[in-house]
């Protein structure tokens, strides 16, 4: 009798301790309790609203609120968000510093990865609570975009050498991620077989949640390759007269987004400049004789327009039934709700009698969906192992005490949360366009669905210039290194006691 009493007390202590740990597990790695209550998207909503408000002070408030979080195990996520916020209010130095630390952090973590991917992804901490216990490492498309965004910072500072370095790093990252995710998928499959968990049984539930039909055919090749990287690399090579290398990069971008006329024209132009008859014929066979590829006219310069539309969507949550030991368990999984998705309109850019329309080159929302689809084998396996462990503990506890069993059930429900962390201030899509303008000051008009903005750009003959246009709610934010005078809606530095606007 005394032995049974001691055993019962141990079970009570064990259950209470486990309940506490489970309740804390989902937020311990993020250093803030908010993630375990509202999820990460609840925090990111504040970042987006601050940007949409157009008030610099609101954005600065959000930036200041991230200081402690940028020291947490999820620092890559918060540094990326803060770098983006700083960039959009004109703090390029602060943005560059944040992006640099973020990229250095995940590269340092990569160098320390002497254990297998499965040992990391299926660690005890993540299996005890939820995926929020895993320090945020960033998704493949985010890491590539981190380098792209850093390259834009350097482009806006006219530091083209550093911009090329960042684009080279983005290219290397794409190759690395392709290899890494193949290994993780293989390890997840092997571990699922070892644990006798059939991941294929979930396919019917996941098909609808990962469909990309809404984005259009060819919107994304995979989550690793980004046509925007290749296009910018092509621009850099073309501007330095390395037409053969520029053509290679433009062709890579066309493999991902073949319907983008700006890329196609750039490819034909560099094929002409390189006098590459074979490539000229291949491009003509694909796009027809309407593809001309005229060079920049004498006495003119090239203006490349980069249009960033809106924000990437937050994740939602759904449940999938999972049968184990004749019991129906529920797996909580993240997904992107794309039912309300609409194809983005284009930005029209005009100067006097010349005009161009941007076209999508990078659909980050589609890449996010694809990235999650590629992660599902690991996510499903962790969830299944986690729910089996929780169910077994709950079942064992119920044998000793109905009260303890109920307590365990409540703990399982409280800590049952899908990982909704994502870099959510990234744009929904990135579009590009180009126009050749005469040297000197040119007034460029940008229009997007009722929004318009004029900006004066100093064009230099034979050079490529960049205009970065970001759509934030009901305003267009325009940035460029060659802007003569900041337009209404561009970043301005106001006195500390003033209420400034973006």
Order of alpha helices (4+ residues) and beta strands (2+ residues): alpha-alpha-alpha-alpha-alpha-alpha-alpha-alpha-alpha-alpha-alpha-alpha-alpha-alpha-alpha-beta-beta-beta-beta-beta-beta-alpha-alpha-beta-beta-beta-beta-beta-beta
